[in-house]
Amino acid sequence: MRLLIVENDADVRQSLALLLGESGYVAETEPDAARALSRAATEPFEMILCGVKLQGMDGLSFLRRLRAEGGSAVMIMLSGPGTEDAALAAVREGAYDYIQQPFKADEVVMTVRKAEERERLRREVEALRSNVGIGAVQDLVVSQSPAMRDVLELASRVARHNTPVLITGESGTGKEVIARAIHRMSPRNERSFTAVNCGAIPEQLLESELFGHTKGAFPGATTDHAGLFELADGGTLFLDEVADVSSALQSKILRVLEEGQVRRLGGRDSRKIDVRVLAATGRPVEQAVERGEFRSDLYYRLNVVRLNLPPLRERPEDIPELLTHFARQMAQRLGHPVSITPAALAALTRHSWPGNVRELRNVLERAAVLGVGGPLDSKDFALTNGSGAGHNGTANGSLDLRAQVEAVEREVIQRALQTSKGNRRQAANLLGISLRTLFYKLRRLPAH
């Protein structure tokens, strides 16, 4: 361990350096407090023994400045006659301990070794917490690729703080999944996680949904209504497709982030809230800022930490594990085994997956529902770019992803209705969606 001794008295500096050097430590000395702070910022000292009285500042001021500048070295105060109260004040503000003059050799070495052991344990606990955090989301984020592991590692580090996070990536890459993972790894994990797709709700309705409204705020507002910011108090609010929000509404979101308060539509009073905001967009966000479609002030407020999710085509090593994960889920829901032949797995791994993980899951679900039994083979899958198994599966010859997804949804829903003999509630249970969602999809996806 490398130590720095900051002390006015040259005899004290040298005797401590000699004692600690004989005990196996690399001990360096510095009489000037300002120079010691500069060295602590640029050199890897793990522990600092600091006099209570220094040239230019006292030991407590040294400790405060060290911490303010990001220094994390363990601090042990060196207390002289009449300075014990000052040493205790430093301990209350984060110093590990203090040693009283006249120094006893065994006391000095024992205090340093105890501090070293505590620091070692602290680092082990920190590493364990980090690993446990990632382990807590293995059922959410399935990946072995280096790119996604880097994303998950950064997510685990930022999860402990309330810092806003902007999650970017193509549609279907799993932006909401990462947001849920951050929430689960955070101290807020026992409170609510609330997600809203800002691009799927009309602006006037979205404003009411986010901020709430008072009775009479607009025609049809017959009662007071709490918005999602209020309902998510103490938890996490995920704003998906935030770049699709109008500039006026973006301004209101920014105000909530900066003030920590929300005012309902039609209301006069603001309500204090404690919400961790995560946001996502599938658009090229810097270009949206340049075009004036995404407010730069909101962008900088959200983009404190950026997580960019790579498309599935850039991490094909994740495809087998994702298929295994989804197959296990579908087997539980459908009530029969779901497995894939090696030939089909090879074809699925070669596919480019323009719809990313969402498309992969949909394709597997379609094959699992329509399959006649046994392992799913190449002929059971319909892929759109010709690089996979079976026929190309395009709807009316189209390569439009939305059309393909809708075609698969329509076919899966029709098969579920056939299996349930027209019982929509049973069909919804089979599909793993709510009855309300099924009705919505039936209206949106009329039979062709």
C-alpha positions as CSV (number, residue, x, y, z in Angstrom):
1,M,0.0,0.0,0.0
2,R,1.3,3.5,-0.9
3,L,0.9,6.1,1.9
4,L,1.4,9.9,2.0
5,I,2.4,11.6,5.3
6,V,1.3,15.2,5.4
7,E,2.8,16.9,8.5
8,N,4.6,20.1,9.4
9,D,7.2,18.6,11.8
10,A,10.1,17.1,9.8
11,D,11.1,14.8,12.6
12,V,7.5,13.4,12.8
13,R,7.4,12.9,9.0
14,Q,10.7,11.1,8.9
15,S,10.1,8.8,11.9
16,L,6.6,7.8,10.6
17,A,8.0,7.2,7.1
18,L,10.8,5.0,8.6
19,L,8.4,3.1,10.9
20,L,5.9,2.4,8.1
21,G,8.6,1.6,5.6
22,E,9.9,-1.1,7.9
23,S,6.4,-2.5,8.2
24,G,6.1,-3.1,4.5
25,Y,4.4,0.1,3.3
26,V,5.6,2.6,0.7
27,A,5.5,5.8,2.7
28,E,6.2,9.3,1.1
29,T,6.2,12.6,2.9
30,E,5.0,16.1,2.1
31,P,5.2,19.2,4.4
32,D,3.0,21.5,2.2
33,A,-0.7,20.9,2.4
34,A,-1.5,22.5,-1.0
35,R,1.2,20.4,-2.8
36,A,-0.1,17.3,-0.9
37,L,-3.6,17.9,-2.3
38,S,-2.2,18.2,-5.8
39,R,-0.3,15.0,-5.4
40,A,-3.3,13.2,-4.0
41,A,-5.2,14.1,-7.1
42,T,-2.7,12.8,-9.5
43,E,-0.8,10.0,-7.7
44,P,-2.3,6.7,-6.4
45,F,-2.1,7.1,-2.7
46,E,-4.4,4.7,-0.9
47,M,-4.0,6.2,2.6
48,I,-3.0,9.7,3.9
49,L,-1.7,10.4,7.4
50,C,-2.5,14.0,7.9
51,G,-1.5,16.4,10.7
52,V,-4.3,18.4,12.4
53,K,-2.2,21.6,12.0
54,L,-0.6,22.2,8.5
55,Q,1.0,24.9,6.6
56,G,-1.7,27.0,5.0
57,M,-4.7,25.1,6.2
58,D,-5.9,22.8,9.0
59,G,-6.4,19.0,8.7
60,L,-10.2,19.3,8.6
61,S,-10.0,21.7,5.7
62,F,-7.6,19.3,3.9
63,L,-10.0,16.4,4.3
64,R,-12.9,18.5,3.0
65,R,-11.0,19.7,0.0
66,L,-9.7,16.2,-0.7
67,R,-13.2,14.8,-0.8
68,A,-14.6,17.7,-2.8
69,E,-12.0,17.1,-5.4
70,G,-12.9,13.4,-5.6
71,G,-10.1,12.0,-3.5
72,S,-11.0,8.7,-1.9
73,A,-7.8,7.8,0.1
74,V,-8.4,6.6,3.6
75,M,-7.5,9.4,6.1
76,I,-5.9,9.0,9.5
77,M,-5.4,12.2,11.5
78,L,-2.2,13.0,13.4
79,S,-3.2,14.8,16.6
80,G,-0.8,16.9,18.7
81,P,-1.2,18.5,22.1
82,G,-4.5,20.4,22.3
83,T,-5.8,19.2,18.9
84,E,-7.8,16.2,19.9
85,D,-11.2,17.9,19.4
86,A,-10.1,18.9,15.9
87,A,-9.1,15.4,15.2
88,L,-12.4,14.1,16.4
89,A,-14.2,16.6,14.2
90,A,-12.3,15.2,11.2
91,V,-13.3,11.6,12.2
92,R,-17.0,12.7,12.3
93,E,-16.6,14.0,8.7
94,G,-15.1,10.8,7.3
95,A,-11.6,10.3,8.5
96,Y,-11.0,6.7,9.6
97,D,-9.3,7.4,12.9
98,Y,-6.7,9.6,14.7
99,I,-3.4,8.9,16.4
100,Q,-2.5,10.9,19.5
101,Q,1.1,12.2,20.0
102,P,3.5,11.1,21.4
103,F,3.2,8.3,18.8
104,K,3.7,4.7,19.9
105,A,5.1,2.5,17.1
106,D,2.8,-0.5,17.6
107,E,-0.3,1.9,17.8
108,V,0.6,3.5,14.6
109,V,1.2,0.2,12.7
110,M,-2.0,-1.3,14.2
111,T,-4.1,1.7,13.2
112,V,-2.8,1.7,9.7
113,R,-3.3,-2.1,9.3
114,K,-6.9,-1.9,10.6
115,A,-7.6,0.9,8.2
116,E,-6.1,-1.1,5.3
117,E,-8.2,-4.1,6.2
118,R,-11.4,-2.0,6.4
119,E,-10.6,-0.6,2.9
120,R,-10.0,-4.0,1.5
121,L,-13.4,-5.2,2.9
122,R,-15.1,-2.1,1.5
123,R,-13.8,-2.8,-1.9
124,E,-14.9,-6.5,-1.7
125,V,-18.4,-5.4,-0.6
126,E,-18.6,-2.9,-3.4
127,A,-17.6,-5.5,-6.0
128,L,-20.1,-8.0,-4.5
129,R,-22.8,-5.4,-4.7
130,S,-22.0,-4.7,-8.3
131,N,-22.1,-8.4,-9.2
132,V,-25.3,-8.9,-7.2
133,G,-26.8,-6.0,-9.0
134,I,-26.1,-7.5,-12.4
135,G,-27.2,-10.9,-11.2
136,A,-30.6,-9.5,-10.2
137,V,-31.5,-8.8,-13.8
138,Q,-30.3,-12.0,-15.5
139,D,-33.9,-12.9,-16.2
140,L,-34.5,-9.5,-17.9
141,V,-31.3,-9.0,-19.9
142,V,-30.1,-12.1,-21.7
143,S,-26.7,-11.5,-23.3
144,Q,-23.2,-12.7,-23.6
145,S,-21.9,-10.3,-26.2
146,P,-19.2,-7.9,-25.0
147,A,-21.1,-4.9,-26.3
148,M,-24.2,-5.7,-24.2
149,R,-22.2,-6.7,-21.2
150,D,-20.6,-3.2,-21.3
151,V,-24.0,-1.6,-21.4
152,L,-25.2,-3.7,-18.5
153,E,-22.1,-2.9,-16.5
154,L,-22.6,0.8,-17.0
155,A,-26.3,0.4,-16.1
156,S,-25.4,-1.3,-12.9
157,R,-23.1,1.5,-11.9
158,V,-25.5,4.3,-12.7
159,A,-28.4,2.4,-11.1
160,R,-27.3,3.4,-7.6
161,H,-27.7,7.1,-8.3
162,N,-30.7,9.3,-9.2
163,T,-28.9,10.5,-12.3
164,P,-31.1,10.7,-15.5
165,V,-30.2,8.2,-18.2
166,L,-30.9,8.5,-21.9
167,I,-31.2,5.1,-23.6
168,T,-30.9,5.0,-27.4
169,G,-31.0,2.3,-30.0
170,E,-33.0,1.0,-32.8
171,S,-36.6,-0.1,-32.3
172,G,-36.8,-3.5,-30.7
173,T,-33.3,-3.5,-29.1
174,G,-34.8,-3.6,-25.6
175,K,-34.7,0.0,-24.3
176,E,-37.5,-0.6,-21.9
177,V,-35.9,-3.8,-20.7
178,I,-32.7,-1.9,-19.8
179,A,-34.8,0.7,-18.1
180,R,-36.5,-1.9,-16.0
181,A,-33.1,-3.5,-15.2
182,I,-31.7,-0.1,-14.0
183,H,-34.8,0.2,-11.7
184,R,-34.4,-3.3,-10.3
185,M,-30.7,-2.7,-9.5
186,S,-31.5,0.7,-7.9
187,P,-32.4,1.6,-4.3
188,R,-35.9,2.3,-5.6
189,N,-36.5,-1.3,-6.6
190,E,-39.2,-1.8,-4.1
191,R,-41.2,1.1,-5.4
192,S,-43.1,1.4,-8.7
193,F,-41.6,1.3,-12.2
194,T,-43.9,3.3,-14.5
195,A,-43.5,3.3,-18.3
196,V,-45.2,5.5,-20.8
197,N,-44.7,5.6,-24.6
198,C,-44.8,9.3,-25.3
199,G,-45.0,8.8,-29.1
200,A,-48.2,6.7,-28.9
201,I,-50.4,9.2,-27.0
202,P,-51.9,12.4,-28.4
203,E,-50.3,15.5,-27.0
204,Q,-53.2,16.8,-25.0
205,L,-53.9,13.4,-23.5
206,L,-50.2,12.9,-22.8
207,E,-49.9,16.2,-20.9
208,S,-52.8,15.1,-18.7
209,E,-51.3,11.6,-18.3
210,L,-47.9,13.0,-17.2
211,F,-48.8,15.9,-15.1
212,G,-52.4,15.2,-14.0
213,H,-55.3,17.6,-14.0
214,T,-57.8,19.3,-11.7
215,K,-61.6,19.0,-12.0
216,G,-62.8,21.4,-14.8
217,A,-59.3,21.9,-16.3
218,F,-60.8,21.0,-19.7
219,P,-64.0,19.6,-21.1
220,G,-64.5,16.1,-19.7
221,A,-62.3,16.6,-16.6
222,T,-65.0,15.7,-14.1
223,T,-62.6,14.8,-11.3
224,D,-59.1,15.5,-10.1
225,H,-56.5,13.2,-11.7
226,A,-53.0,12.4,-10.5
227,G,-50.4,12.3,-13.3
228,L,-47.7,9.7,-13.8
229,F,-45.1,11.9,-12.3
230,E,-47.1,11.9,-9.0
231,L,-47.9,8.2,-9.2
232,A,-44.3,7.3,-9.7
233,D,-43.2,9.3,-6.6
234,G,-40.4,7.4,-4.9
235,G,-40.0,5.2,-7.9
236,T,-38.9,5.3,-11.5
237,L,-40.6,6.9,-14.5
238,F,-39.6,5.7,-18.0
239,L,-40.4,8.1,-20.8
240,D,-40.1,6.1,-24.0
241,E,-39.8,7.9,-27.3
242,V,-39.3,11.2,-25.5
243,A,-38.0,12.9,-28.7
244,D,-41.5,12.5,-30.2
245,V,-43.0,14.9,-27.7
246,S,-43.8,18.5,-28.8
247,S,-41.4,21.3,-27.8
248,A,-44.0,22.8,-25.4
249,L,-44.4,19.5,-23.5
250,Q,-40.6,18.9,-23.6
251,S,-40.3,22.3,-21.8
252,K,-42.7,21.2,-19.0
253,I,-40.8,17.9,-18.6
254,L,-37.6,19.8,-18.3
255,R,-39.1,22.0,-15.6
256,V,-40.2,19.0,-13.5
257,L,-36.7,17.5,-13.8
258,E,-35.0,20.7,-12.6
259,E,-37.4,21.8,-9.9
260,G,-38.6,18.4,-8.6
261,Q,-42.1,19.7,-8.6
262,V,-45.2,19.1,-10.7
263,R,-48.3,21.2,-11.3
264,R,-51.5,19.6,-12.5
265,L,-53.3,21.1,-15.5
266,G,-55.7,23.7,-14.2
267,G,-54.0,23.7,-10.8
268,R,-52.3,26.5,-8.9
269,D,-50.2,24.6,-6.5
270,S,-47.1,22.6,-7.3
271,R,-46.5,19.2,-5.6
272,K,-43.0,18.1,-4.6
273,I,-42.0,14.7,-6.1
274,D,-39.0,12.4,-5.9
275,V,-38.9,10.5,-9.2
276,R,-36.0,8.9,-11.0
277,V,-36.5,9.6,-14.7
278,L,-35.1,7.4,-17.4
279,A,-35.8,8.3,-21.1
280,A,-35.4,6.6,-24.4
281,T,-35.6,7.3,-28.1
282,G,-35.1,5.3,-31.2
283,R,-34.4,8.4,-33.3
284,P,-30.9,9.8,-34.1
285,V,-31.0,12.1,-31.2
286,E,-28.2,14.6,-32.1
287,Q,-29.8,15.1,-35.5
288,A,-33.2,15.7,-33.9
289,V,-31.5,18.4,-31.7
290,E,-29.9,20.0,-34.7
291,R,-33.2,20.1,-36.5
292,G,-34.9,21.7,-33.5
293,E,-37.2,18.7,-33.0
294,F,-35.7,17.9,-29.6
295,R,-34.9,20.7,-27.2
296,S,-31.2,20.9,-26.6
297,D,-31.7,21.9,-22.9
298,L,-33.8,18.8,-22.3
299,Y,-31.4,16.7,-24.2
300,Y,-28.5,17.8,-22.0
301,R,-30.5,17.3,-18.9
302,L,-31.4,13.7,-19.8
303,N,-28.1,12.8,-21.5
304,V,-26.1,12.8,-18.2
305,V,-25.4,9.1,-18.8
306,R,-26.0,7.6,-22.3
307,L,-26.7,3.9,-22.9
308,N,-26.7,3.0,-26.6
309,L,-28.0,-0.5,-27.3
310,P,-26.4,-2.2,-30.3
311,P,-28.7,-3.8,-32.9
312,L,-29.0,-7.6,-32.8
313,R,-27.2,-8.0,-36.1
314,E,-24.1,-6.6,-34.4
315,R,-24.2,-9.3,-31.7
316,P,-25.3,-12.5,-33.3
317,E,-23.6,-14.5,-30.4
318,D,-26.7,-13.4,-28.3
319,I,-29.2,-15.1,-30.6
320,P,-28.9,-18.7,-29.3
321,E,-29.2,-17.6,-25.7
322,L,-32.2,-15.3,-26.5
323,L,-33.9,-18.1,-28.3
324,T,-33.4,-20.5,-25.4
325,H,-34.7,-17.8,-23.0
326,F,-37.9,-17.1,-25.0
327,A,-38.5,-20.8,-25.7
328,R,-38.5,-21.5,-22.0
329,Q,-41.0,-18.6,-21.4
330,M,-43.3,-19.8,-24.3
331,A,-43.2,-23.4,-23.1
332,Q,-44.6,-22.4,-19.7
333,R,-47.3,-20.2,-21.3
334,L,-48.3,-22.6,-24.1
335,G,-48.1,-25.8,-22.0
336,H,-45.9,-27.8,-24.3
337,P,-42.1,-28.0,-25.0
338,V,-40.6,-25.5,-27.4
339,S,-37.3,-26.5,-29.0
340,I,-35.3,-25.7,-32.1
341,T,-33.3,-28.0,-34.4
342,P,-29.6,-27.2,-35.0
343,A,-30.3,-26.3,-38.7
344,A,-33.0,-23.8,-37.7
345,L,-30.8,-22.3,-35.0
346,A,-28.0,-21.8,-37.6
347,A,-30.4,-20.1,-40.0
348,L,-31.9,-17.9,-37.3
349,T,-28.4,-16.9,-36.2
350,R,-27.5,-15.9,-39.8
351,H,-30.6,-13.7,-40.1
352,S,-30.1,-9.9,-39.9
353,W,-33.1,-9.2,-37.7
354,P,-34.1,-5.7,-38.8
355,G,-36.7,-5.7,-36.0
356,N,-34.0,-6.7,-33.5
357,V,-34.9,-8.7,-30.3
358,R,-38.7,-7.9,-30.6
359,E,-38.7,-9.5,-34.1
360,L,-36.8,-12.5,-32.9
361,R,-39.3,-13.1,-30.2
362,N,-42.3,-12.6,-32.5
363,V,-40.9,-15.0,-35.1
364,L,-40.3,-17.7,-32.4
365,E,-43.7,-17.2,-30.9
366,R,-45.4,-17.6,-34.3
367,A,-43.5,-20.8,-34.9
368,A,-44.3,-22.1,-31.4
369,V,-48.0,-21.4,-31.7
370,L,-48.4,-22.7,-35.3
371,G,-46.0,-25.7,-35.0
372,V,-47.5,-29.2,-35.2
373,G,-45.3,-30.6,-32.5
374,G,-41.7,-31.6,-32.0
375,P,-38.6,-29.4,-32.5
376,L,-39.1,-26.4,-34.7
377,D,-37.3,-26.8,-38.0
378,S,-36.3,-24.3,-40.7
379,K,-39.6,-24.7,-42.5
380,D,-41.4,-23.5,-39.3
381,F,-39.9,-20.1,-39.5
382,A,-40.8,-17.2,-41.8
383,L,-38.0,-14.7,-42.2
384,T,-38.2,-11.5,-44.2
385,N,-34.7,-11.1,-45.8
386,G,-34.1,-14.5,-47.3
387,S,-31.0,-15.2,-45.2
388,G,-32.8,-17.5,-42.8
389,A,-34.9,-20.6,-42.8
390,G,-38.0,-21.5,-44.8
391,H,-39.9,-19.3,-47.2
392,N,-39.5,-15.5,-47.1
393,G,-42.8,-14.9,-45.3
394,T,-43.4,-11.4,-46.7
395,A,-46.9,-10.0,-46.6
396,N,-48.0,-9.2,-50.2
397,G,-44.4,-9.2,-51.2
398,S,-43.6,-6.3,-48.8
399,L,-40.5,-6.0,-46.8
400,D,-42.0,-3.3,-44.5
401,L,-41.2,-4.4,-40.9
402,R,-44.5,-3.0,-39.5
403,A,-46.5,-4.9,-42.1
404,Q,-44.6,-8.1,-41.3
405,V,-45.1,-7.7,-37.5
406,E,-48.8,-7.1,-38.0
407,A,-49.1,-10.1,-40.3
408,V,-47.5,-12.3,-37.6
409,E,-49.7,-10.8,-34.9
410,R,-52.8,-11.4,-36.9
411,E,-52.0,-15.0,-37.7
412,V,-51.0,-15.8,-34.0
413,I,-54.3,-14.2,-32.8
414,Q,-56.4,-16.1,-35.3
415,R,-54.7,-19.4,-34.2
416,A,-55.3,-18.6,-30.5
417,L,-59.0,-17.9,-31.3
418,Q,-59.2,-21.2,-33.1
419,T,-57.6,-23.1,-30.3
420,S,-59.9,-21.5,-27.7
421,K,-63.0,-22.0,-30.0
422,G,-63.7,-18.3,-30.2
423,N,-63.5,-17.7,-26.4
424,R,-61.6,-14.4,-26.3
425,R,-60.7,-14.5,-22.7
426,Q,-59.1,-17.9,-23.1
427,A,-57.4,-16.7,-26.3
428,A,-56.0,-13.7,-24.4
429,N,-54.7,-16.0,-21.6
430,L,-53.1,-18.2,-24.3
431,L,-51.4,-15.2,-25.9
432,G,-50.2,-13.8,-22.5
433,I,-52.0,-10.5,-22.9
434,S,-55.0,-8.8,-21.3
435,L,-58.5,-9.2,-22.7
436,R,-58.5,-5.4,-23.2
437,T,-55.3,-5.6,-25.3
438,L,-56.7,-8.4,-27.3
439,F,-59.8,-6.3,-28.2
440,Y,-57.5,-3.5,-29.1
441,K,-55.5,-5.7,-31.4
442,L,-58.6,-7.2,-33.0
443,R,-59.8,-3.7,-33.9
444,R,-56.4,-2.6,-35.1
445,L,-55.6,-5.8,-37.0
446,P,-58.8,-6.7,-39.0
447,A,-58.6,-10.1,-40.8
448,H,-57.4,-9.9,-44.4
